[in-house]
Amino acid sequence: GYPESLTDPSYHAQLLVLTYPLIGNYGVPDEEEKDEHGIPRWFESDRIWAAGLIVGEVSTRACHWRAKRSLGSWLASQGIPGLCDVDTRALTYRLRNGVTLGRIVQGAPPFGPFKPILDPNVRNLVAEVSTKKSKIYNPNGDVTILAVDCGSKYNQIRCFIKRNARVVVVPWDHKLDPKEYDGLFISNGPGDPVICNELVKNVQTVIENKSCVKPVFGICLGHQLLSTAAGCRTYKTTYGNRGHNLPCTHNGTGRCFMTSQNHGFAVDADSLPGSWKILFTNENDKTNEGIIHKSSPFFSVQFHPEHTAGPTDLECLFDIFIDAVKSYKNNKPCVIDDMITEKLKFETTIHERPKKVLILGSGGLSIGQAGEFDYSGSQGVKAMQEEKIQTVLINPNIATVQTSKGLADKVYFLPITPEYVEQVIKAERPTGVLLTFGGQTALNCGVELDKCKIFEKYNVNVLGTPIQSIVDTEDRKIFAEKINAIGEKVAPSAAVTSVDEALAAAVQIGYPVMARSAFSLGGLGSGFANNEEELKALAHQALSHSEQLIIDKSLKG
């Protein structure tokens, strides 16, 4: 996520230290590429905002099909210094004792006298990064969102446009008139919220206006500004929260979500007025991560639900905000706190714990064949043992690890066929069955048992991968249809059940073709055919093992 982080205005006047071992290996994508709304597709603003980049190891070569230049050349083109061969983890360990002012100095010591380092937080960094004039995105959207640009990221605009909102981006000191918008959004940005006193007064006027109540949503600095307008205090943290996987708990449901964060200031939750409540809390340091009004449609979060880079766990907050905006626009007030709780709650379905599980093993292995299913099956038995669940194993091969004495509670050295497996189920009465530890043989047997309703007859639950998922992936025709349904490409193919159908399909697809028998182990009649004679031989062999044969266009190089 370095292209996104470097172009995030929140990093303005900061030296960015990345602890990942290798940076720059995928280069930098095309800066000129835009999406359908004219927004740069791969960046969060129109320039690099970080004052410098410090990494452990940098890749001078870009190895990605989208790369247009290397990280180093991109930094150089914008006059941004970069340092490599630094133990960034040791540096970060030092920084965790308190974020410090720093500078990058070129040359060798001893250095001459330096001017004192100026604290960037005494400057109005928001005024430096904010847009100078208003911009409109998606002008024909359903609702109008007035976005106060304190250093906003492009992905916040994308998140609103994706929900068909008309977005009007305005400068940080824009006078807020509720008649101009359906919902108000206050973006992230750099620096100390105390510096933005003019914006705080503007927001205060909005949330205190009881005659024209409209939803308000703030992110990061926007959270601190809304909190200050509500009457809270903010403070500078020891080292802040910065990273893409920080846990935050929603107070209403108790559920924990992974979030992306970058902030050095926080809201003092103890100063929260009585009409407001805590929305999210950071699980690492217990700092406040969100507030919400108990009755009015005002809320904000300290983390970045728009991500990019980072986890997408809470992008749904944009859905909730837009839904609230639409409700208020139609004169149907709603309680956003209830909407968030309803959206985030998760009711687990408690399944009855299995007491005895049947595991279908790998079957016979010839010399030279891989024993991966023997390995996975033995691990499955051990996992059941750890959970104190009784295991019954069917495997006709005595020369396997999983059939070793003392591993499974009971072993049946029987062929893995529907007839024999039903007899074992009838005798043992397991409450569950595992089909995915025995390879193709076990999968085919499980599908047949389900077709014959044997599992239903003896009240046996299929654990792990559902039967339908097995059918969808093992049936070549269904699998191709599923792939096509999500817009991905597959080689031209046809499913046939006879030699004549195979020959006709090959003529239509065009030689050379690949013939594959469905629901079969590799090698059972599968192969390449360059002409009709070769395909006839393959088809006769394949259809002796399977009822279905797949004819694919050969893509062999």
PyMOL commands that set and color helices and strands:
alter all, ss='L'
color gray80, all
select helices_A, chain A and resi 2-6+9-11+71-77+88-95+120-122+125-129+154-162+178-180+193-195+197-207+221-230+269-271+316-329+336-344+372-386+418-428+439-451+454-457+467-474+476-485+499-509+532-543
alter helices_A, ss='H'
color red, helices_A
select strands_A, chain A and resi 15-17+22-23+52-54+57-58+82-83+135-137+143-148+165-170+183-186+216-219+234-250+256-267+276-282+288-293+298-301+356-360+390-394+410-412+432-434+461-463+493-496+513-517+527-529+549-553
alter strands_A, ss='S'
color yellow, strands_A
deselect
rebuild
show_as cartoon
